[in-house]
C-alpha cells in the first residue's frame, strides 16, 4: 500500500465518525453498547474534535514527500492509533462495548500496522 492511500483511508474514516461524535454521540455510543451520560457526551464530542484534526492532518499531508515532517506525522499517527487500539481492547475485554466494538478494534489495528509499516 502507498503512503497516500493509507492517509486517504484514515481521512475518510475520521471524517465519517467526527460529525457523528460531535452532533449525535448518544445514538452512536448506543450502537456500540456503551452507556451514555453527560461525561460520555463531553468525551465523545472532544474525540470528534480530535478526529477533525486527524482528518485535516491526513488529508493535507497525504502527498507529503519523504522528509523529517512526514516521519514525524507517521510516528504521531502510529502512537495515536496504537494507544487507541490498547484503550479499545481494554474496553472490549471489560465488557463495556458489544460485538460492534471489535470493528473499532480492527480499524485501530489496521492503522497501527499501516503506520508501523511506514516507520
Secondary structure, 3 states (H helix, E strand, C coil): CCHHHHHHHHHHHHHHHHHHHHHCHHHHHHHCCCCCCHHHHHHHHHHHHHHHHHHHHHHHCCCCCCCHHHHHHHHHHHHHHHHHHHHHHHHHHCCCCCCCHHHHHHHHHHHHHHHHHHC
